[in-house]
Amino acid sequence: MKTIFTTGQVAKICKVAPRTVSKWFDSGRLRGYRIPGSQDRRIPREHLIRFLKEHGMPLGELEDEAMGKILLVGADGNVRSNLDELMGNNDFKIDVAASGFEAGIQAESLHPDCVVVDFGMGRQEALMIAQNLRKNTEYSETVLIALLSDEDTASGFDRTMFNETFRKPFDAALLAERIKTLVGRKKQIA
């Protein structure tokens, strides 16, 4: 993951001339720094992402790095619609899987930053999804959240698998904030 860009690299990402990027930099709209002893400009990744978002420009190749990706497994429509509303569509992409099999396929293509598993789909299947994610080193940094139903106790399984557990009914705003915090630490989404 590249953290510092030249004006030429930024121009390629934005599909503009390097001179345009220099003007954005010189006018103070695009933040960065100059290399001491030269006129070369450098733009840190977080400033570039912020600039692109503020100006409604496509993130292009940075989209994968800049957006938090959430996979909801077995969650009902209310959870999805609440999270869609609360997460802010510019910073997070939300996908849904109905079963463990679907979750595996989605995880392979999406590479989610956060997986929310609803135990309402069945305790065994929910635990199997969590165990499979934790076994795979590709998902070792993935935030894993369990949504437990009233009849489901947190005992009887390894809670350390999950970064967070929420008991239904829960405050969707609290879940959204927790996801933003946990994924934001990982992705540095500002």
FIMARVEX-626962 format. One record per residue (C-alpha): x, y, z; residue in one letter. Coordinates in steps of 0.25 Angstrom, whole numbers. Example, Ala and Ser with C-alpha at 12.3 -4.5 7.8 and 13.67 -1.06 7.14 Angstrom:
BEGIN
49_-18_31_a
55_-4_29_s
END
This chain:
BEGIN
0_0_0_m
6_13_-5_k
6_24_6_t
13_36_-2_i
10_40_-16_f
17_49_-26_t
9_60_-34_t
11_51_-46_g
5_39_-39_q
-7_47_-33_v
-9_52_-48_a
-11_38_-53_k
-20_35_-41_i
-29_47_-44_c
-27_46_-59_k
-22_60_-60_v
-9_67_-65_a
2_68_-54_p
1_83_-55_r
-13_83_-50_t
-8_75_-38_v
3_85_-36_s
-8_96_-36_k
-16_89_-26_w
-4_87_-17_f
1_102_-19_d
-13_108_-16_s
-14_99_-3_g
-26_91_-7_r
-17_78_-8_l
-9_77_5_r
5_71_5_g
20_76_6_y
32_79_-3_r
45_71_-3_i
55_80_4_p
65_86_-6_g
56_84_-18_s
43_88_-23_q
37_73_-24_d
24_72_-17_r
19_60_-9_r
5_57_-5_i
2_47_7_p
-9_36_4_r
-19_41_14_e
-18_56_9_h
-21_51_-5_l
-33_42_-1_i
-39_54_7_r
-37_63_-5_f
-43_53_-15_l
-55_51_-5_k
-57_66_-2_e
-58_69_-17_h
-67_57_-21_g
-56_51_-30_m
-55_36_-32_p
-45_29_-23_l
-40_20_-34_g
-29_10_-30_e
-30_16_-16_l
-44_12_-14_e
-41_-2_-9_d
-31_5_2_e
-40_16_5_a
-54_10_7_m
-57_1_19_g
-64_-12_14_k
-74_-19_23_i
-80_-32_21_l
-94_-35_28_l
-96_-50_29_v
-110_-55_32_g
-115_-41_37_a
-129_-37_34_d
-133_-25_25_g
-135_-16_37_n
-120_-17_41_v
-116_-15_27_r
-124_-2_25_s
-120_4_38_n
-106_2_35_l
-107_7_21_d
-113_20_27_e
-103_21_39_l
-90_17_32_m
-89_28_21_g
-89_22_7_n
-76_30_4_n
-67_23_14_d
-73_9_15_f
-78_-2_5_k
-88_-12_11_i
-90_-26_5_d
-100_-37_10_v
-99_-52_10_a
-110_-61_15_a
-103_-73_18_s
-89_-78_22_g
-86_-83_8_f
-90_-69_2_e
-81_-63_13_a
-69_-71_9_g
-71_-67_-6_i
-74_-52_-3_q
-61_-52_7_a
-52_-57_-4_e
-57_-46_-14_s
-59_-34_-5_l
-48_-36_6_h
-56_-29_16_p
-51_-21_27_d
-62_-25_36_c
-71_-37_37_v
-84_-36_45_v
-90_-50_48_v
-104_-51_52_d
-106_-63_61_f
-121_-63_57_g
-117_-71_45_m
-113_-83_55_g
-102_-83_65_r
-94_-95_59_q
-94_-88_45_e
-90_-74_51_a
-79_-81_59_l
-74_-88_47_m
-73_-75_39_i
-65_-69_51_a
-56_-81_52_q
-53_-81_37_n
-50_-67_37_l
-40_-67_49_r
-33_-80_43_k
-30_-72_30_n
-18_-63_31_t
-23_-54_20_e
-34_-50_30_y
-26_-49_43_s
-28_-34_43_e
-43_-34_40_t
-52_-29_50_v
-62_-39_54_l
-75_-35_61_i
-86_-45_67_a
-101_-41_68_l
-106_-50_78_l
-121_-53_80_s
-128_-53_94_d
-128_-68_95_e
-113_-69_91_d
-104_-68_102_t
-89_-64_100_a
-85_-76_108_s
-81_-89_101_g
-72_-83_91_f
-59_-75_90_d
-63_-60_91_r
-48_-56_87_t
-52_-60_73_m
-60_-47_72_f
-56_-33_74_n
-70_-29_79_e
-83_-36_82_t
-97_-29_82_f
-109_-35_88_r
-122_-33_81_k
-129_-23_82_p
-118_-14_81_f
-116_1_77_d
-112_1_62_a
-105_15_64_a
-96_8_74_l
-93_-3_65_l
-90_7_54_a
-81_15_63_e
-73_3_67_r
-71_-2_53_i
-66_12_49_k
-56_12_61_t
-51_-2_59_l
-50_-1_44_v
-45_13_44_g
-33_9_53_r
-29_-1_42_k
-32_7_30_k
-29_21_35_q
-42_26_29_i
-44_41_33_a
END
